[in-house]
Amino acid sequence: MHGQGPDNKLRLLFWESTSRCNLRCVHCRRLDVPSGPANGDMTTEQARQMLLSASKLGKPIIVFSGGEPLLRGDWQELAAYAKELALPTALATNGTMVTPDVARLIAAAGFQRVSISIDAPEAARHDEFRGAVGAFRQAMDGIAALRGQGVPVQINATVYAGNVGELDDIYALASQVGACAFHLFVLVPVGCGLELADSQQLTSRQCEDVLEWVCERQAGGDLELKATCAPQFSRVARQWLMRHADHPGAGKVRAMLRGRGCLGGVGVIFVSHEGEVFPCGYLPRSCGNVLRESLDAIWLRSPVLADLRDFDKLSGKCGHCEFRAACGGCRARAYAATGDMLAAEPICLHQPERA
């Protein structure tokens, strides 16, 4: 199933605008993180061509990420060019470089949302996770500066064994700082994440409990929630709704069930700082390179993407699961565990009805 059908329209383009970063996060998808000049970052003109090609695929949201995107000197120019192309933009930053002056520039650039990662409800462990003393305080100051400029802020948190019991506290912190959303990223063991002790990875039971927590919190709270790198949420939410059909917040949970669980290569694409295209930032299966071929051609013709869009190619229990069209399993986690991106999701607790 090649091409762009109604179910695989490009919705989000995550661009690793630079490999440079001022932090050393223990879970980073990269093993090599330069703090000085980065070799191989796309030039301004190459980035403009990528954005122009993306505009031919509709109006995907362009997420400026990294590394730390604010270390790229032309981020304002490229955000302005995306605006010229009528492409919506978002910024994913660690927040430590967002001074009041930078916050004003971000507001002027027209980013629809800025996400900042907070991985613990207090400074010491967040700083340890992010590899820099003072990272928590700087991120908090950055959030305050952005909110002062009226910029919507989303809090991201990587969920792992070390903070899985503190989601209520991080949620409360996100509410306290005026965030518009709280997105949970279930740890995928790639890059530096491979070097984390097995004891820090979520078990199948813990992952299931986290997704149940998302349903309960979404139903009873006002903060927008989303579980990322956890496509089985599509199943968990449906099962939760079957048990809580009369819950006054059931409509909020039902509204989260839009599209397929795993969108890697289906509605999402990742472009590396060198122009390499991957289904997502955690699945290292190259689909092409925008320095050699246009992004729209890659999106429409890549055999790797075609395989991800064909549910009949899923194997193991994902291949015969009654929720396979809604969920799809995390293809990156399957690849990390087995070397086969179409294999069964390794931390899914569900046992399909059909053997």
HUGIDA-V737390 format. One record per residue. N is the residue number from 0. RES is the residue in one letter. SS is DSSP state (H for helix, E for strand, C for the rest). PHI is phi as a letter, one per 30 degrees, with the letter a starting at -180 (none if undefined). PSI is psi in whole degrees, -180 to 180 (* if undefined). Layout:
# HUGIDA-V737390
n=N res=RES ss=SS phi=PHI psi=PSI
n=N res=RES ss=SS phi=PHI psi=PSI
This chain:
# HUGIDA-V737390
n=0 res=M ss=C phi=none psi=85
n=1 res=H ss=C phi=d psi=174
n=2 res=G ss=C phi=i psi=-166
n=3 res=Q ss=C phi=b psi=97
n=4 res=G ss=C phi=c psi=-177
n=5 res=P ss=C phi=d psi=-23
n=6 res=D ss=C phi=c psi=-4
n=7 res=N ss=C phi=b psi=45
n=8 res=K ss=C phi=d psi=136
n=9 res=L ss=C phi=d psi=120
n=10 res=R ss=C phi=c psi=-39
n=11 res=L ss=E phi=b psi=131
n=12 res=L ss=E phi=c psi=111
n=13 res=F ss=E phi=c psi=118
n=14 res=W ss=E phi=c psi=117
n=15 res=E ss=E phi=d psi=84
n=16 res=S ss=C phi=d psi=-26
n=17 res=T ss=C phi=a psi=152
n=18 res=S ss=C phi=d psi=-8
n=19 res=R ss=C phi=d psi=145
n=20 res=C ss=C phi=a psi=149
n=21 res=N ss=C phi=c psi=0
n=22 res=L ss=C phi=c psi=173
n=23 res=R ss=C phi=b psi=67
n=24 res=C ss=C phi=d psi=137
n=25 res=V ss=C phi=d psi=-17
n=26 res=H ss=C phi=c psi=7
n=27 res=C ss=C phi=e psi=143
n=28 res=R ss=C phi=d psi=-18
n=29 res=R ss=C phi=c psi=148
n=30 res=L ss=C phi=c psi=-30
n=31 res=D ss=C phi=c psi=115
n=32 res=V ss=C phi=b psi=95
n=33 res=P ss=C phi=d psi=140
n=34 res=S ss=C phi=c psi=-22
n=35 res=G ss=C phi=c psi=-158
n=36 res=P ss=C phi=e psi=132
n=37 res=A ss=C phi=c psi=128
n=38 res=N ss=C phi=d psi=137
n=39 res=G ss=C phi=j psi=-6
n=40 res=D ss=C phi=d psi=139
n=41 res=M ss=C phi=e psi=144
n=42 res=T ss=C phi=d psi=170
n=43 res=T ss=H phi=e psi=-44
n=44 res=E ss=H phi=d psi=-40
n=45 res=Q ss=H phi=d psi=-40
n=46 res=A ss=H phi=d psi=-39
n=47 res=R ss=H phi=d psi=-42
n=48 res=Q ss=H phi=d psi=-39
n=49 res=M ss=H phi=d psi=-44
n=50 res=L ss=H phi=d psi=-41
n=51 res=L ss=H phi=d psi=-42
n=52 res=S ss=H phi=d psi=-40
n=53 res=A ss=H phi=d psi=-34
n=54 res=S ss=H phi=d psi=-18
n=55 res=K ss=C phi=d psi=-8
n=56 res=L ss=C phi=c psi=18
n=57 res=G ss=C phi=j psi=-138
n=58 res=K ss=C phi=b psi=59
n=59 res=P ss=C phi=d psi=149
n=60 res=I ss=E phi=d psi=127
n=61 res=I ss=E phi=c psi=115
n=62 res=V ss=E phi=c psi=111
n=63 res=F ss=E phi=d psi=109
n=64 res=S ss=E phi=b psi=-166
n=65 res=G ss=C phi=a psi=-145
n=66 res=G ss=C phi=h psi=-159
n=67 res=E ss=C phi=c psi=106
n=68 res=P ss=H phi=d psi=-25
n=69 res=L ss=H phi=d psi=-8
n=70 res=L ss=H phi=d psi=-9
n=71 res=R ss=C phi=d psi=123
n=72 res=G ss=C phi=d psi=-20
n=73 res=D ss=C phi=c psi=21
n=74 res=W ss=H phi=d psi=-34
n=75 res=Q ss=H phi=d psi=-44
n=76 res=E ss=H phi=d psi=-43
n=77 res=L ss=H phi=d psi=-34
n=78 res=A ss=H phi=d psi=-39
n=79 res=A ss=H phi=d psi=-39
n=80 res=Y ss=H phi=d psi=-41
n=81 res=A ss=H phi=e psi=-39
n=82 res=K ss=H phi=d psi=-40
n=83 res=E ss=H phi=e psi=-37
n=84 res=L ss=C phi=d psi=3
n=85 res=A ss=C phi=i psi=30
n=86 res=L ss=C phi=c psi=125
n=87 res=P ss=C phi=d psi=148
n=88 res=T ss=E phi=b psi=154
n=89 res=A ss=E phi=b psi=160
n=90 res=L ss=E phi=b psi=128
n=91 res=A ss=E phi=c psi=107
n=92 res=T ss=E phi=b psi=158
n=93 res=N ss=C phi=d psi=-8
n=94 res=G ss=C phi=i psi=-12
n=95 res=T ss=C phi=d psi=-18
n=96 res=M ss=C phi=c psi=5
n=97 res=V ss=C phi=d psi=87
n=98 res=T ss=C phi=d psi=170
n=99 res=P ss=H phi=e psi=-39
n=100 res=D ss=H phi=d psi=-42
n=101 res=V ss=H phi=d psi=-38
n=102 res=A ss=H phi=e psi=-38
n=103 res=R ss=H phi=d psi=-40
n=104 res=L ss=H phi=d psi=-40
n=105 res=I ss=H phi=d psi=-43
n=106 res=A ss=H phi=d psi=-42
n=107 res=A ss=H phi=d psi=-28
n=108 res=A ss=H phi=d psi=-18
n=109 res=G ss=C phi=i psi=22
n=110 res=F ss=C phi=d psi=133
n=111 res=Q ss=C phi=d psi=-28
n=112 res=R ss=E phi=a psi=148
n=113 res=V ss=E phi=b psi=128
n=114 res=S ss=E phi=c psi=139
n=115 res=I ss=E phi=b psi=134
n=116 res=S ss=E phi=d psi=129
n=117 res=I ss=C phi=b psi=115
n=118 res=D ss=C phi=c psi=2
n=119 res=A ss=C phi=a psi=153
n=120 res=P ss=C phi=d psi=-3
n=121 res=E ss=C phi=b psi=164
n=122 res=A ss=H phi=d psi=-47
n=123 res=A ss=H phi=e psi=-47
n=124 res=R ss=H phi=d psi=-32
n=125 res=H ss=H phi=d psi=-46
n=126 res=D ss=H phi=d psi=-40
n=127 res=E ss=H phi=d psi=-44
n=128 res=F ss=H phi=d psi=-35
n=129 res=R ss=H phi=c psi=-6
n=130 res=G ss=C phi=i psi=26
n=131 res=A ss=C phi=a psi=125
n=132 res=V ss=C phi=d psi=133
n=133 res=G ss=C phi=j psi=-4
n=134 res=A ss=H phi=d psi=-39
n=135 res=F ss=H phi=d psi=-49
n=136 res=R ss=H phi=d psi=-41
n=137 res=Q ss=H phi=d psi=-39
n=138 res=A ss=H phi=d psi=-42
n=139 res=M ss=H phi=d psi=-42
n=140 res=D ss=H phi=d psi=-38
n=141 res=G ss=H phi=d psi=-41
n=142 res=I ss=H phi=d psi=-46
n=143 res=A ss=H phi=d psi=-40
n=144 res=A ss=H phi=d psi=-41
n=145 res=L ss=H phi=d psi=-43
n=146 res=R ss=H phi=d psi=-33
n=147 res=G ss=H phi=d psi=-24
n=148 res=Q ss=C phi=c psi=4
n=149 res=G ss=C phi=i psi=18
n=150 res=V ss=C phi=d psi=126
n=151 res=P ss=C phi=d psi=132
n=152 res=V ss=E phi=c psi=132
n=153 res=Q ss=E phi=c psi=133
n=154 res=I ss=E phi=c psi=126
n=155 res=N ss=E phi=c psi=147
n=156 res=A ss=E phi=b psi=128
n=157 res=T ss=E phi=d psi=123
n=158 res=V ss=E phi=c psi=123
n=159 res=Y ss=C phi=b psi=179
n=160 res=A ss=C phi=d psi=-28
n=161 res=G ss=C phi=d psi=-20
n=162 res=N ss=C phi=b psi=6
n=163 res=V ss=H phi=d psi=-25
n=164 res=G ss=H phi=d psi=4
n=165 res=E ss=H phi=c psi=19
n=166 res=L ss=H phi=d psi=-36
n=167 res=D ss=H phi=d psi=-40
n=168 res=D ss=H phi=d psi=-40
n=169 res=I ss=H phi=d psi=-38
n=170 res=Y ss=H phi=e psi=-45
n=171 res=A ss=H phi=d psi=-39
n=172 res=L ss=H phi=d psi=-42
n=173 res=A ss=H phi=d psi=-42
n=174 res=S ss=H phi=d psi=-42
n=175 res=Q ss=H phi=d psi=-38
n=176 res=V ss=C phi=d psi=3
n=177 res=G ss=C phi=i psi=25
n=178 res=A ss=C phi=d psi=151
n=179 res=C ss=C phi=c psi=-13
n=180 res=A ss=E phi=a psi=157
n=181 res=F ss=E phi=b psi=112
n=182 res=H ss=E phi=c psi=130
n=183 res=L ss=E phi=c psi=128
n=184 res=F ss=E phi=c psi=110
n=185 res=V ss=E phi=d psi=126
n=186 res=L ss=C phi=e psi=130
n=187 res=V ss=C phi=c psi=126
n=188 res=P ss=C phi=d psi=81
n=189 res=V ss=C phi=b psi=163
n=190 res=G ss=H phi=h psi=-133
n=191 res=C ss=H phi=d psi=-26
n=192 res=G ss=H phi=d psi=-24
n=193 res=L ss=H phi=d psi=-26
n=194 res=E ss=H phi=d psi=-8
n=195 res=L ss=C phi=d psi=145
n=196 res=A ss=C phi=d psi=146
n=197 res=D ss=H phi=e psi=-30
n=198 res=S ss=H phi=d psi=-16
n=199 res=Q ss=H phi=c psi=-13
n=200 res=Q ss=C phi=d psi=145
n=201 res=L ss=C phi=d psi=140
n=202 res=T ss=C phi=d psi=168
n=203 res=S ss=H phi=e psi=-41
n=204 res=R ss=H phi=d psi=-42
n=205 res=Q ss=H phi=d psi=-42
n=206 res=C ss=H phi=d psi=-44
n=207 res=E ss=H phi=d psi=-43
n=208 res=D ss=H phi=d psi=-38
n=209 res=V ss=H phi=d psi=-42
n=210 res=L ss=H phi=d psi=-34
n=211 res=E ss=H phi=d psi=-41
n=212 res=W ss=H phi=e psi=-42
n=213 res=V ss=H phi=e psi=-44
n=214 res=C ss=H phi=d psi=-48
n=215 res=E ss=H phi=d psi=-45
n=216 res=R ss=H phi=d psi=-40
n=217 res=Q ss=H phi=d psi=-40
n=218 res=A ss=H phi=d psi=-31
n=219 res=G ss=H phi=c psi=1
n=220 res=G ss=C phi=b psi=180
n=221 res=D ss=C phi=c psi=-12
n=222 res=L ss=C phi=d psi=133
n=223 res=E ss=E phi=d psi=129
n=224 res=L ss=E phi=c psi=150
n=225 res=K ss=E phi=a psi=137
n=226 res=A ss=E phi=c psi=121
n=227 res=T ss=E phi=c psi=151
n=228 res=C ss=C phi=h psi=32
n=229 res=A ss=C phi=b psi=66
n=230 res=P ss=C phi=d psi=-20
n=231 res=Q ss=C phi=d psi=-6
n=232 res=F ss=H phi=e psi=-34
n=233 res=S ss=H phi=e psi=-37
n=234 res=R ss=H phi=d psi=-48
n=235 res=V ss=H phi=e psi=-42
n=236 res=A ss=H phi=d psi=-40
n=237 res=R ss=H phi=d psi=-41
n=238 res=Q ss=H phi=d psi=-38
n=239 res=W ss=H phi=d psi=-42
n=240 res=L ss=H phi=d psi=-34
n=241 res=M ss=H phi=d psi=-34
n=242 res=R ss=H phi=d psi=-22
n=243 res=H ss=C phi=b psi=42
n=244 res=A ss=C phi=e psi=-30
n=245 res=D ss=C phi=c psi=6
n=246 res=H ss=C phi=d psi=134
n=247 res=P ss=C phi=d psi=-21
n=248 res=G ss=C phi=c psi=11
n=249 res=A ss=H phi=e psi=-35
n=250 res=G ss=H phi=d psi=-34
n=251 res=K ss=H phi=d psi=-39
n=252 res=V ss=H phi=d psi=-41
n=253 res=R ss=H phi=d psi=-34
n=254 res=A ss=C phi=d psi=-18
n=255 res=M ss=C phi=d psi=-14
n=256 res=L ss=C phi=c psi=68
n=257 res=R ss=C phi=c psi=120
n=258 res=G ss=C phi=i psi=-179
n=259 res=R ss=C phi=d psi=157
n=260 res=G ss=C phi=d psi=-64
n=261 res=C ss=C phi=d psi=117
n=262 res=L ss=C phi=c psi=4
n=263 res=G ss=E phi=e psi=116
n=264 res=G ss=C phi=i psi=-8
n=265 res=V ss=C phi=c psi=-48
n=266 res=G ss=C phi=b psi=-3
n=267 res=V ss=E phi=b psi=145
n=268 res=I ss=E phi=b psi=155
n=269 res=F ss=E phi=b psi=130
n=270 res=V ss=E phi=c psi=122
n=271 res=S ss=C phi=d psi=171
n=272 res=H ss=C phi=d psi=-20
n=273 res=E ss=C phi=c psi=5
n=274 res=G ss=C phi=j psi=0
n=275 res=E ss=E phi=d psi=139
n=276 res=V ss=E phi=c psi=129
n=277 res=F ss=E phi=b psi=156
n=278 res=P ss=E phi=e psi=-37
n=279 res=C ss=E phi=a psi=173
n=280 res=G ss=C phi=d psi=-10
n=281 res=Y ss=C phi=c psi=0
n=282 res=L ss=E phi=c psi=98
n=283 res=P ss=E phi=d psi=56
n=284 res=R ss=E phi=c psi=107
n=285 res=S ss=E phi=d psi=138
n=286 res=C ss=E phi=c psi=-5
n=287 res=G ss=E phi=k psi=-173
n=288 res=N ss=E phi=b psi=129
n=289 res=V ss=C phi=d psi=-10
n=290 res=L ss=C phi=d psi=-13
n=291 res=R ss=C phi=c psi=-22
n=292 res=E ss=C phi=b psi=145
n=293 res=S ss=C phi=d psi=149
n=294 res=L ss=H phi=d psi=-40
n=295 res=D ss=H phi=d psi=-36
n=296 res=A ss=H phi=d psi=-41
n=297 res=I ss=H phi=d psi=-46
n=298 res=W ss=H phi=d psi=-37
n=299 res=L ss=H phi=d psi=-23
n=300 res=R ss=H phi=b psi=-7
n=301 res=S ss=C phi=d psi=126
n=302 res=P ss=H phi=d psi=-34
n=303 res=V ss=H phi=d psi=-46
n=304 res=L ss=H phi=d psi=-36
n=305 res=A ss=H phi=d psi=-40
n=306 res=D ss=H phi=d psi=-42
n=307 res=L ss=H phi=d psi=-26
n=308 res=R ss=C phi=d psi=-6
n=309 res=D ss=C phi=c psi=98
n=310 res=F ss=H phi=d psi=-25
n=311 res=D ss=H phi=d psi=-13
n=312 res=K ss=H phi=c psi=-7
n=313 res=L ss=C phi=d psi=141
n=314 res=S ss=C phi=c psi=180
n=315 res=G ss=H phi=i psi=-155
n=316 res=K ss=H phi=d psi=-24
n=317 res=C ss=H phi=d psi=-32
n=318 res=G ss=H phi=d psi=-26
n=319 res=H ss=C phi=b psi=19
n=320 res=C ss=C phi=d psi=139
n=321 res=E ss=C phi=d psi=-13
n=322 res=F ss=C phi=c psi=14
n=323 res=R ss=C phi=d psi=-35
n=324 res=A ss=C phi=d psi=-30
n=325 res=A ss=C phi=d psi=-33
n=326 res=C ss=C phi=c psi=-70
n=327 res=G ss=C phi=i psi=-15
n=328 res=G ss=C phi=i psi=156
n=329 res=C ss=C phi=d psi=111
n=330 res=R ss=H phi=d psi=-30
n=331 res=A ss=H phi=d psi=-41
n=332 res=R ss=H phi=d psi=-38
n=333 res=A ss=H phi=d psi=-42
n=334 res=Y ss=H phi=d psi=-42
n=335 res=A ss=H phi=d psi=-35
n=336 res=A ss=H phi=d psi=-32
n=337 res=T ss=H phi=b psi=-16
n=338 res=G ss=C phi=i psi=3
n=339 res=D ss=C phi=b psi=113
n=340 res=M ss=C phi=d psi=-13
n=341 res=L ss=C phi=c psi=7
n=342 res=A ss=C phi=d psi=177
n=343 res=A ss=C phi=d psi=145
n=344 res=E ss=C phi=d psi=120
n=345 res=P ss=C phi=d psi=-22
n=346 res=I ss=C phi=c psi=17
n=347 res=C ss=C phi=d psi=130
n=348 res=L ss=C phi=d psi=-20
n=349 res=H ss=C phi=d psi=139
n=350 res=Q ss=C phi=c psi=114
n=351 res=P ss=C phi=e psi=154
n=352 res=E ss=C phi=d psi=-33
n=353 res=R ss=C phi=c psi=133
n=354 res=A ss=C phi=d psi=*
